[in-house]
């Protein structure tokens, strides 16, 4: 099952593994916000994972796309937009583009490479993309992955422009988001958004601490409470976080049960730049679940790395 790829860490459940979801190493070094989205799409005759990473710092936005099973060695249609970066076990290369404000041409381009001997095209247009505080654009852009004359993954709202440019038809199999891994930076309040199943609404997630004075190697000597809110409602309240820095609770979101895991040890006892890990993982339906509940079953899993800054 695809969900087996995104199991919770062993510190929460013995014997289960942490997923191999790549993220920019620069995020932890420079305070660069980053979000990695993993999609399941039909490519070259198989269901494959497509990893899309968006990142942002004060000067630039970045985009990286890699596909499970890629043999690399692609021919770059725009010659300079993309670089090569290794790291993933099943993908020998990752396509990257860095969009600096003085390099307008980098925001429009294409890349072709091979997956199991079949050509895959990635095309993008980010020239008019609108951003908020998040690394991923809000609107006015597209990123398309094309395989066998089908658009197997399409991101952004400029869908007509993407189909016109690629000359390809939509895939009969819709790509599905199966994992989101995000790095966020704040003093006290950490925000993200997530959709826990394919047809569900987009939820606002907020994690807040009663004190921003944490850490220092000994918990700071401060009594800390932590609140996790979904759409403004309190779903998890942890009092005396210094004694309950690692744990989990099962919450209900629109009748969908979601396991929430947290590990805030480094927040309290670490030094320097440090993060807490939060995992949101929908539960599979029980044997007695009705059709409506089973229809809302999801492989999706959210990993949120909340970095405290002074």
C-alpha positions in Angstrom: 0.0 0.0 0.0 1.2 3.5 -0.8 0.4 4.6 2.8 3.2 2.2 4.0 5.7 4.5 2.5 4.7 7.3 5.0 4.7 5.6 8.3 5.3 7.4 11.6 8.8 7.4 13.2 9.9 4.7 15.6 9.8 7.0 18.5 6.0 7.0 18.3 5.4 3.4 17.2 8.1 0.7 17.4 9.2 -0.9 14.2 7.7 1.6 11.8 10.0 3.6 9.5 10.3 7.2 8.7 9.6 7.9 5.0 12.4 8.8 2.6 11.0 12.2 1.5 13.7 14.5 0.3 13.8 18.2 1.4 16.2 20.9 0.7 19.1 20.8 3.2 19.5 24.5 2.9 16.1 24.9 4.7 17.7 23.9 8.0 20.9 25.9 7.5 19.6 29.3 6.4 16.0 29.5 7.6 14.7 29.0 4.1 11.0 28.0 4.1 10.3 24.9 2.0 7.4 22.6 1.2 7.8 19.2 -0.4 4.7 17.6 -2.1 4.7 14.0 -3.1 2.1 12.9 -5.8 1.2 9.5 -7.1 0.8 9.6 -10.9 0.6 7.1 -13.7 3.9 7.4 -15.6 5.5 5.0 -18.2 3.0 2.3 -17.4 3.3 2.4 -13.6 2.2 4.3 -10.5 5.2 6.5 -9.6 5.9 9.1 -7.0 6.6 12.6 -8.2 8.3 14.8 -5.7 7.8 18.6 -6.1 9.7 20.9 -3.7 9.1 24.7 -3.5 11.4 26.9 -1.4 11.8 30.6 -0.6 14.2 32.9 1.1 14.4 36.7 1.1 15.8 37.0 -2.5 14.7 33.9 -4.5 12.0 31.2 -5.0 13.0 27.7 -6.0 11.4 24.7 -7.6 12.6 21.1 -7.8 10.9 18.1 -9.5 12.0 14.5 -9.4 10.3 11.3 -10.5 10.7 7.8 -9.0 12.6 5.5 -11.3 14.3 8.3 -13.3 17.5 7.3 -15.1 18.6 11.0 -15.4 20.7 12.3 -18.2 18.0 14.4 -19.7 18.3 16.9 -22.5 17.6 20.4 -21.3 15.4 22.3 -23.8 16.1 25.6 -22.1 19.8 25.0 -21.6 20.3 26.8 -18.3 17.2 26.6 -16.3 17.9 23.4 -14.5 20.7 21.9 -12.5 21.3 18.3 -11.4 21.2 17.1 -7.8 21.4 13.6 -6.5 20.2 12.1 -3.3 17.0 10.0 -3.8 17.6 6.2 -4.0 15.3 5.6 -6.9 16.1 8.9 -8.8 19.6 9.6 -10.0 18.9 13.2 -10.7 16.5 16.0 -9.6 15.5 18.9 -11.8 15.9 22.3 -10.2 15.2 25.9 -11.1 16.1 29.0 -9.1 14.0 32.1 -9.8 15.9 35.2 -8.9 14.2 38.5 -9.5 16.9 39.7 -11.9 16.7 36.4 -13.9 13.3 36.6 -15.5 14.0 33.9 -18.1 14.4 31.2 -15.5 10.7 31.4 -14.7 9.8 29.9 -18.1 11.3 26.7 -19.4 11.2 22.9 -20.0 13.2 19.8 -19.3 13.1 16.3 -20.9 14.6 13.2 -19.4 14.1 9.4 -19.4 12.1 7.1 -17.1 12.6 3.5 -17.9 13.5 4.4 -21.4 10.5 6.6 -22.0 10.6 10.4 -22.5 9.2 12.6 -19.7 8.7 16.3 -20.2 8.5 18.9 -17.4 7.3 22.4 -18.5 6.7 25.4 -16.3 5.6 29.1 -16.6 6.1 31.1 -13.4 6.6 34.5 -15.0 3.3 35.9 -13.6 3.1 33.7 -10.5 1.6 35.4 -7.4 3.0 34.4 -4.0 2.0 35.0 -0.4 4.2 34.1 2.6 4.4 30.5 1.5 7.0 29.0 -0.9 4.3 27.6 -3.2 2.6 30.1 -5.6 -1.0 31.1 -5.0 -2.1 31.5 -8.7 -1.2 32.6 -12.2 1.3 29.7 -13.0 1.5 26.2 -14.2 3.9 23.2 -13.8 3.1 20.2 -16.0 4.6 16.7 -16.2 3.9 15.0 -19.6 4.3 11.3 -20.3 3.1 9.5 -23.5 1.3 12.6 -24.8 -0.6 12.9 -21.6 -0.4 15.5 -18.9 0.0 13.2 -15.9 0.5 16.0 -13.3 -0.6 19.6 -13.6 -0.1 22.2 -10.9 -1.4 25.8 -10.9 -4.5 27.4 -12.3 -3.3 28.2 -15.9 -4.5 24.8 -17.1 -5.6 26.0 -20.6 -2.2 27.5 -21.2 -0.4 24.3 -20.1 -2.5 22.1 -22.4 -2.0 24.5 -25.3 1.8 24.7 -24.8 2.3 20.9 -24.3 -0.1 19.9 -27.0 -1.1 17.0 -24.8 -4.4 15.6 -23.4 -5.3 15.2 -19.7 -4.4 11.8 -18.2 -7.3 9.4 -17.5 -5.7 8.8 -14.1 -5.7 11.8 -11.8 -2.6 12.4 -9.8 -3.1 12.2 -6.1 -1.3 14.1 -3.3 0.0 11.5 -0.8 2.5 13.4 1.3 3.3 17.0 2.3 6.5 17.8 4.1 6.9 21.4 5.2 9.5 23.5 7.0 8.1 26.7 8.7 9.9 29.2 10.9 8.4 31.4 13.7 8.9 32.5 17.3 5.6 31.2 18.7 2.9 30.4 16.1 3.3 28.0 13.2 0.8 27.9 10.3 0.1 25.6 7.4 -2.8 24.2 5.3 -3.7 20.6 4.4 -6.4 18.6 2.7 -6.7 15.2 4.5 -8.4 13.4 1.7 -8.7 14.1 -2.0 -12.3 15.4 -2.0 -12.1 17.2 1.3 -11.8 20.9 2.1 -8.5 22.7 2.7 -8.0 23.1 6.4 -6.1 25.8 8.3 -3.7 24.3 10.9 -2.2 26.3 13.7 0.3 25.2 16.3 0.9 27.7 19.2 2.9 27.7 22.4 2.1 29.7 25.5 5.7 31.0 25.7 8.3 31.7 23.0 11.1 31.4 25.6 12.0 27.8 25.1 15.2 25.8 25.0 18.6 26.7 26.3 19.4 23.1 26.9 17.2 22.6 30.0 13.7 23.4 29.0 14.1 27.1 30.0 12.5 26.5 33.4 9.2 27.7 32.0 5.9 25.9 32.2 4.7 25.7 28.6 1.3 24.8 27.1 0.8 23.9 23.4 -2.3 24.1 21.3 -3.0 22.6 17.9 -6.0 24.1 16.1 -7.8 23.0 13.0 -9.8 25.8 11.3 -9.6 27.9 14.5 -11.0 25.1 16.8 -8.8 23.6 19.5 -8.2 19.9 18.7 -5.2 19.1 20.8 -4.2 20.8 24.1 -1.0 19.8 25.8 -0.4 21.2 29.2 3.1 21.1 30.8 4.8 20.4 27.5 8.1 20.1 29.3 6.8 16.8 30.7 4.8 15.7 27.6 7.1 16.8 24.8 6.4 13.6 22.8 3.0 12.0 22.3 0.0 11.5 20.1 -3.8 11.9 20.0 -6.6 10.9 17.7 -8.8 13.7 16.6 -11.9 13.9 14.4 -12.1 16.3 11.4 -15.5 16.1 9.6 -16.0 12.5 10.8 -12.5 11.6 9.5 -10.2 10.3 12.3 -6.7 11.7 12.1 -3.8 10.7 14.3 -1.7 13.6 15.4 1.9 13.0 16.6 4.3 15.5 18.1 7.9 15.5 19.2 9.0 18.8 20.8 12.0 17.6 22.6 14.5 19.8 20.7 12.3 22.9 21.3 12.7 22.5 25.1 16.1 20.9 25.5 18.0 21.8 22.3 20.3 24.7 21.6 20.6 27.0 18.6 18.1 26.7 15.7 15.9 23.8 16.6 12.6 22.2 15.4 9.7 20.2 16.6 8.1 17.5 14.3 4.3 17.2 13.9 2.7 14.4 11.9 -1.0 14.3 10.8 -2.0 10.9 9.4 -5.6 9.9 8.6 -6.7 6.5 10.0 -7.9 3.8 7.6 -11.6 3.0 8.1 -12.6 0.3 10.5 -14.2 -2.9 9.3 -17.6 -1.6 10.4 -17.2 1.7 8.6 -20.0 2.7 6.1 -19.5 3.6 2.5 -19.3 7.3 3.2 -16.5 6.8 5.7 -14.5 4.4 3.5 -14.9 6.9 0.6 -13.0 9.4 2.7 -10.1 7.1 3.5 -6.8 8.7 2.5 -3.2 7.8 1.9 -2.2 11.4 2.7 0.3 12.2 5.5 1.5 15.7 6.6 4.9 16.2 8.1 5.4 19.7 9.6 8.8 20.8 10.9 8.3 23.8 13.1 11.6 25.8 13.5 11.8 28.2 16.4 13.7 31.4 15.8 14.8 33.8 18.4 
